[in-house]
Amino acid sequence: MRSLVVGNGTIAGYVSTRVYPLVFPAQATMPCITYRIISGAMVPHTGSEDVYITRIQYDIWSESYNTTNAVKDALFDQFNQYSGTVSGQVIMDTLVDLNFDTFEKDTKLYRSVVDIRVRHSGA
């Protein structure tokens, strides 16, 4: 799913390819995005192919609340009922499941959390 984020022109206009698993590197240029898998499970279905739901959390980091929100809005647009094939995996649909904003006192950065639920085939 990282490829959908960096391949989106609006998002890339803000973060370029600064999309990192779990944590951003020391001295990272802002804004950036980190992501993690929250959960994943096979779900009951009637078709012949296995169906899974995976939750992915994207954290948007920025020195500006307005920039954080602009990237968040672009993520919402990207993942609002998205369907297609990503890296050979069929994505049936996506849903923005959770969102909240915060300010991290330690890093002095604004952070927006966007939790996406992805229904897909295969493991």
mmCIF file of the C-alpha atoms, coordinates in Angstrom:
data_MODEL
# 
_entry.id   MODEL 
# 
loop_
_atom_site.group_PDB 
_atom_site.id 
_atom_site.type_symbol 
_atom_site.label_atom_id 
_atom_site.label_alt_id 
_atom_site.label_comp_id 
_atom_site.label_asym_id 
_atom_site.label_entity_id 
_atom_site.label_seq_id 
_atom_site.pdbx_PDB_ins_code 
_atom_site.Cartn_x 
_atom_site.Cartn_y 
_atom_site.Cartn_z 
_atom_site.occupancy 
_atom_site.B_iso_or_equiv 
_atom_site.pdbx_formal_charge 
_atom_site.auth_seq_id 
_atom_site.auth_comp_id 
_atom_site.auth_asym_id 
_atom_site.auth_atom_id 
_atom_site.pdbx_PDB_model_num 
ATOM 1   C CA . MET A 1 1   ? 0.000   0.000   0.000  1.00 0.00 ? 1   MET A CA 1 
ATOM 2   C CA . ARG A 1 2   ? 3.035   2.280   0.276  1.00 0.00 ? 2   ARG A CA 1 
ATOM 3   C CA . SER A 1 3   ? 3.074   2.486   -3.514 1.00 0.00 ? 3   SER A CA 1 
ATOM 4   C CA . LEU A 1 4   ? -0.446  3.978   -3.505 1.00 0.00 ? 4   LEU A CA 1 
ATOM 5   C CA . VAL A 1 5   ? 0.699   6.690   -1.109 1.00 0.00 ? 5   VAL A CA 1 
ATOM 6   C CA . VAL A 1 6   ? 3.913   7.709   -2.912 1.00 0.00 ? 6   VAL A CA 1 
ATOM 7   C CA . GLY A 1 7   ? 2.205   7.307   -6.292 1.00 0.00 ? 7   GLY A CA 1 
ATOM 8   C CA . ASN A 1 8   ? -0.499  9.823   -5.409 1.00 0.00 ? 8   ASN A CA 1 
ATOM 9   C CA . GLY A 1 9   ? 0.508   13.188  -6.887 1.00 0.00 ? 9   GLY A CA 1 
ATOM 10  C CA . THR A 1 10  ? -1.108  15.288  -4.174 1.00 0.00 ? 10  THR A CA 1 
ATOM 11  C CA . ILE A 1 11  ? 0.471   13.307  -1.328 1.00 0.00 ? 11  ILE A CA 1 
ATOM 12  C CA . ALA A 1 12  ? 3.850   13.158  -3.091 1.00 0.00 ? 12  ALA A CA 1 
ATOM 13  C CA . GLY A 1 13  ? 3.697   16.939  -3.494 1.00 0.00 ? 13  GLY A CA 1 
ATOM 14  C CA . TYR A 1 14  ? 3.960   17.156  0.297  1.00 0.00 ? 14  TYR A CA 1 
ATOM 15  C CA . VAL A 1 15  ? 6.054   14.139  1.326  1.00 0.00 ? 15  VAL A CA 1 
ATOM 16  C CA . SER A 1 16  ? 7.792   13.010  -1.882 1.00 0.00 ? 16  SER A CA 1 
ATOM 17  C CA . THR A 1 17  ? 8.916   9.456   -1.014 1.00 0.00 ? 17  THR A CA 1 
ATOM 18  C CA . ARG A 1 18  ? 9.252   10.108  2.733  1.00 0.00 ? 18  ARG A CA 1 
ATOM 19  C CA . VAL A 1 19  ? 6.935   7.241   3.696  1.00 0.00 ? 19  VAL A CA 1 
ATOM 20  C CA . TYR A 1 20  ? 8.568   4.982   6.291  1.00 0.00 ? 20  TYR A CA 1 
ATOM 21  C CA . PRO A 1 21  ? 7.638   1.746   8.062  1.00 0.00 ? 21  PRO A CA 1 
ATOM 22  C CA . LEU A 1 22  ? 7.042   2.248   11.811 1.00 0.00 ? 22  LEU A CA 1 
ATOM 23  C CA . VAL A 1 23  ? 9.314   5.249   12.542 1.00 0.00 ? 23  VAL A CA 1 
ATOM 24  C CA . PHE A 1 24  ? 10.878  8.078   10.600 1.00 0.00 ? 24  PHE A CA 1 
ATOM 25  C CA . PRO A 1 25  ? 14.680  8.366   10.595 1.00 0.00 ? 25  PRO A CA 1 
ATOM 26  C CA . ALA A 1 26  ? 16.544  10.808  12.812 1.00 0.00 ? 26  ALA A CA 1 
ATOM 27  C CA . GLN A 1 27  ? 16.769  14.246  11.196 1.00 0.00 ? 27  GLN A CA 1 
ATOM 28  C CA . ALA A 1 28  ? 14.014  13.332  8.710  1.00 0.00 ? 28  ALA A CA 1 
ATOM 29  C CA . THR A 1 29  ? 12.681  16.098  6.503  1.00 0.00 ? 29  THR A CA 1 
ATOM 30  C CA . MET A 1 30  ? 9.107   17.016  7.322  1.00 0.00 ? 30  MET A CA 1 
ATOM 31  C CA . PRO A 1 31  ? 6.390   16.405  6.439  1.00 0.00 ? 31  PRO A CA 1 
ATOM 32  C CA . CYS A 1 32  ? 6.547   12.638  6.287  1.00 0.00 ? 32  CYS A CA 1 
ATOM 33  C CA . ILE A 1 33  ? 4.362   9.587   6.824  1.00 0.00 ? 33  ILE A CA 1 
ATOM 34  C CA . THR A 1 34  ? 4.962   6.444   8.861  1.00 0.00 ? 34  THR A CA 1 
ATOM 35  C CA . TYR A 1 35  ? 2.831   3.304   8.561  1.00 0.00 ? 35  TYR A CA 1 
ATOM 36  C CA . ARG A 1 36  ? 2.255   0.026   10.364 1.00 0.00 ? 36  ARG A CA 1 
ATOM 37  C CA . ILE A 1 37  ? 0.036   -3.035  10.109 1.00 0.00 ? 37  ILE A CA 1 
ATOM 38  C CA . ILE A 1 38  ? -2.386  -2.994  13.046 1.00 0.00 ? 38  ILE A CA 1 
ATOM 39  C CA . SER A 1 39  ? -4.147  -6.310  12.427 1.00 0.00 ? 39  SER A CA 1 
ATOM 40  C CA . GLY A 1 40  ? -5.108  -8.779  9.764  1.00 0.00 ? 40  GLY A CA 1 
ATOM 41  C CA . ALA A 1 41  ? -7.435  -11.747 9.540  1.00 0.00 ? 41  ALA A CA 1 
ATOM 42  C CA . MET A 1 42  ? -9.201  -13.970 7.047  1.00 0.00 ? 42  MET A CA 1 
ATOM 43  C CA . VAL A 1 43  ? -12.948 -13.309 6.967  1.00 0.00 ? 43  VAL A CA 1 
ATOM 44  C CA . PRO A 1 44  ? -15.867 -15.613 6.155  1.00 0.00 ? 44  PRO A CA 1 
ATOM 45  C CA . HIS A 1 45  ? -17.026 -15.430 2.549  1.00 0.00 ? 45  HIS A CA 1 
ATOM 46  C CA . THR A 1 46  ? -18.828 -17.481 -0.084 1.00 0.00 ? 46  THR A CA 1 
ATOM 47  C CA . GLY A 1 47  ? -16.372 -17.132 -2.975 1.00 0.00 ? 47  GLY A CA 1 
ATOM 48  C CA . SER A 1 48  ? -13.549 -19.433 -4.027 1.00 0.00 ? 48  SER A CA 1 
ATOM 49  C CA . GLU A 1 49  ? -10.703 -17.085 -3.090 1.00 0.00 ? 49  GLU A CA 1 
ATOM 50  C CA . ASP A 1 50  ? -9.603  -16.277 0.469  1.00 0.00 ? 50  ASP A CA 1 
ATOM 51  C CA . VAL A 1 51  ? -10.605 -12.802 1.645  1.00 0.00 ? 51  VAL A CA 1 
ATOM 52  C CA . TYR A 1 52  ? -8.696  -10.860 4.297  1.00 0.00 ? 52  TYR A CA 1 
ATOM 53  C CA . ILE A 1 53  ? -9.181  -7.610  6.142  1.00 0.00 ? 53  ILE A CA 1 
ATOM 54  C CA . THR A 1 54  ? -5.999  -5.790  7.104  1.00 0.00 ? 54  THR A CA 1 
ATOM 55  C CA . ARG A 1 55  ? -5.874  -2.589  9.134  1.00 0.00 ? 55  ARG A CA 1 
ATOM 56  C CA . ILE A 1 56  ? -3.075  -0.189  8.250  1.00 0.00 ? 56  ILE A CA 1 
ATOM 57  C CA . GLN A 1 57  ? -2.291  2.888   10.321 1.00 0.00 ? 57  GLN A CA 1 
ATOM 58  C CA . TYR A 1 58  ? -0.743  5.911   8.628  1.00 0.00 ? 58  TYR A CA 1 
ATOM 59  C CA . ASP A 1 59  ? 0.750   8.637   10.825 1.00 0.00 ? 59  ASP A CA 1 
ATOM 60  C CA . ILE A 1 60  ? 1.270   12.008  9.164  1.00 0.00 ? 60  ILE A CA 1 
ATOM 61  C CA . TRP A 1 61  ? 3.996   14.132  10.779 1.00 0.00 ? 61  TRP A CA 1 
ATOM 62  C CA . SER A 1 62  ? 4.547   17.827  10.166 1.00 0.00 ? 62  SER A CA 1 
ATOM 63  C CA . GLU A 1 63  ? 5.710   21.051  11.789 1.00 0.00 ? 63  GLU A CA 1 
ATOM 64  C CA . SER A 1 64  ? 2.413   22.646  10.671 1.00 0.00 ? 64  SER A CA 1 
ATOM 65  C CA . TYR A 1 65  ? -1.119  21.643  11.616 1.00 0.00 ? 65  TYR A CA 1 
ATOM 66  C CA . ASN A 1 66  ? -2.385  22.887  8.230  1.00 0.00 ? 66  ASN A CA 1 
ATOM 67  C CA . THR A 1 67  ? 0.113   20.737  6.325  1.00 0.00 ? 67  THR A CA 1 
ATOM 68  C CA . THR A 1 68  ? -0.754  17.691  8.440  1.00 0.00 ? 68  THR A CA 1 
ATOM 69  C CA . ASN A 1 69  ? -4.428  18.197  7.631  1.00 0.00 ? 69  ASN A CA 1 
ATOM 70  C CA . ALA A 1 70  ? -3.774  18.702  3.921  1.00 0.00 ? 70  ALA A CA 1 
ATOM 71  C CA . VAL A 1 71  ? -1.887  15.387  3.729  1.00 0.00 ? 71  VAL A CA 1 
ATOM 72  C CA . LYS A 1 72  ? -4.636  13.726  5.788  1.00 0.00 ? 72  LYS A CA 1 
ATOM 73  C CA . ASP A 1 73  ? -7.273  14.980  3.338  1.00 0.00 ? 73  ASP A CA 1 
ATOM 74  C CA . ALA A 1 74  ? -5.251  13.579  0.422  1.00 0.00 ? 74  ALA A CA 1 
ATOM 75  C CA . LEU A 1 75  ? -4.993  10.197  2.200  1.00 0.00 ? 75  LEU A CA 1 
ATOM 76  C CA . PHE A 1 76  ? -8.775  10.235  2.727  1.00 0.00 ? 76  PHE A CA 1 
ATOM 77  C CA . ASP A 1 77  ? -9.274  10.909  -0.989 1.00 0.00 ? 77  ASP A CA 1 
ATOM 78  C CA . GLN A 1 78  ? -6.857  8.106   -1.949 1.00 0.00 ? 78  GLN A CA 1 
ATOM 79  C CA . PHE A 1 79  ? -8.435  5.512   0.331  1.00 0.00 ? 79  PHE A CA 1 
ATOM 80  C CA . ASN A 1 80  ? -12.105 6.458   0.101  1.00 0.00 ? 80  ASN A CA 1 
ATOM 81  C CA . GLN A 1 81  ? -13.538 3.226   -1.332 1.00 0.00 ? 81  GLN A CA 1 
ATOM 82  C CA . TYR A 1 82  ? -10.376 2.470   -3.355 1.00 0.00 ? 82  TYR A CA 1 
ATOM 83  C CA . SER A 1 83  ? -10.333 -0.767  -5.349 1.00 0.00 ? 83  SER A CA 1 
ATOM 84  C CA . GLY A 1 84  ? -7.722  -2.090  -7.735 1.00 0.00 ? 84  GLY A CA 1 
ATOM 85  C CA . THR A 1 85  ? -4.556  -4.160  -7.881 1.00 0.00 ? 85  THR A CA 1 
ATOM 86  C CA . VAL A 1 86  ? -1.482  -3.219  -5.848 1.00 0.00 ? 86  VAL A CA 1 
ATOM 87  C CA . SER A 1 87  ? 1.747   -5.188  -6.275 1.00 0.00 ? 87  SER A CA 1 
ATOM 88  C CA . GLY A 1 88  ? -0.242  -8.081  -7.751 1.00 0.00 ? 88  GLY A CA 1 
ATOM 89  C CA . GLN A 1 89  ? -2.753  -8.167  -4.876 1.00 0.00 ? 89  GLN A CA 1 
ATOM 90  C CA . VAL A 1 90  ? -6.430  -7.488  -5.529 1.00 0.00 ? 90  VAL A CA 1 
ATOM 91  C CA . ILE A 1 91  ? -7.841  -4.777  -3.273 1.00 0.00 ? 91  ILE A CA 1 
ATOM 92  C CA . MET A 1 92  ? -11.621 -5.180  -3.126 1.00 0.00 ? 92  MET A CA 1 
ATOM 93  C CA . ASP A 1 93  ? -12.230 -1.989  -1.192 1.00 0.00 ? 93  ASP A CA 1 
ATOM 94  C CA . THR A 1 94  ? -10.839 0.286   1.496  1.00 0.00 ? 94  THR A CA 1 
ATOM 95  C CA . LEU A 1 95  ? -12.435 2.274   4.284  1.00 0.00 ? 95  LEU A CA 1 
ATOM 96  C CA . VAL A 1 96  ? -11.065 5.021   6.497  1.00 0.00 ? 96  VAL A CA 1 
ATOM 97  C CA . ASP A 1 97  ? -11.905 3.483   9.873  1.00 0.00 ? 97  ASP A CA 1 
ATOM 98  C CA . LEU A 1 98  ? -10.455 5.950   12.390 1.00 0.00 ? 98  LEU A CA 1 
ATOM 99  C CA . ASN A 1 99  ? -8.831  9.363   12.460 1.00 0.00 ? 99  ASN A CA 1 
ATOM 100 C CA . PHE A 1 100 ? -7.516  11.667  15.158 1.00 0.00 ? 100 PHE A CA 1 
ATOM 101 C CA . ASP A 1 101 ? -5.078  14.560  15.501 1.00 0.00 ? 101 ASP A CA 1 
ATOM 102 C CA . THR A 1 102 ? -2.514  15.231  18.199 1.00 0.00 ? 102 THR A CA 1 
ATOM 103 C CA . PHE A 1 103 ? 0.576   17.266  18.981 1.00 0.00 ? 103 PHE A CA 1 
ATOM 104 C CA . GLU A 1 104 ? 3.679   15.383  20.113 1.00 0.00 ? 104 GLU A CA 1 
ATOM 105 C CA . LYS A 1 105 ? 5.462   17.456  22.774 1.00 0.00 ? 105 LYS A CA 1 
ATOM 106 C CA . ASP A 1 106 ? 8.721   15.460  22.549 1.00 0.00 ? 106 ASP A CA 1 
ATOM 107 C CA . THR A 1 107 ? 9.200   15.992  18.814 1.00 0.00 ? 107 THR A CA 1 
ATOM 108 C CA . LYS A 1 108 ? 7.283   19.300  18.579 1.00 0.00 ? 108 LYS A CA 1 
ATOM 109 C CA . LEU A 1 109 ? 5.396   17.856  15.607 1.00 0.00 ? 109 LEU A CA 1 
ATOM 110 C CA . TYR A 1 110 ? 1.736   17.719  14.673 1.00 0.00 ? 110 TYR A CA 1 
ATOM 111 C CA . ARG A 1 111 ? 0.509   14.195  14.022 1.00 0.00 ? 111 ARG A CA 1 
ATOM 112 C CA . SER A 1 112 ? -2.618  12.894  12.372 1.00 0.00 ? 112 SER A CA 1 
ATOM 113 C CA . VAL A 1 113 ? -3.471  9.198   12.620 1.00 0.00 ? 113 VAL A CA 1 
ATOM 114 C CA . VAL A 1 114 ? -5.447  7.648   9.772  1.00 0.00 ? 114 VAL A CA 1 
ATOM 115 C CA . ASP A 1 115 ? -6.499  4.013   10.172 1.00 0.00 ? 115 ASP A CA 1 
ATOM 116 C CA . ILE A 1 116 ? -7.484  2.265   6.938  1.00 0.00 ? 116 ILE A CA 1 
ATOM 117 C CA . ARG A 1 117 ? -9.361  -1.033  6.678  1.00 0.00 ? 117 ARG A CA 1 
ATOM 118 C CA . VAL A 1 118 ? -8.392  -2.931  3.506  1.00 0.00 ? 118 VAL A CA 1 
ATOM 119 C CA . ARG A 1 119 ? -10.418 -5.880  2.201  1.00 0.00 ? 119 ARG A CA 1 
ATOM 120 C CA . HIS A 1 120 ? -8.246  -7.906  -0.160 1.00 0.00 ? 120 HIS A CA 1 
ATOM 121 C CA . SER A 1 121 ? -7.645  -11.343 -1.629 1.00 0.00 ? 121 SER A CA 1 
ATOM 122 C CA . GLY A 1 122 ? -4.709  -13.539 -0.689 1.00 0.00 ? 122 GLY A CA 1 
ATOM 123 C CA . ALA A 1 123 ? -2.623  -13.338 2.471  1.00 0.00 ? 123 ALA A CA 1 
# 
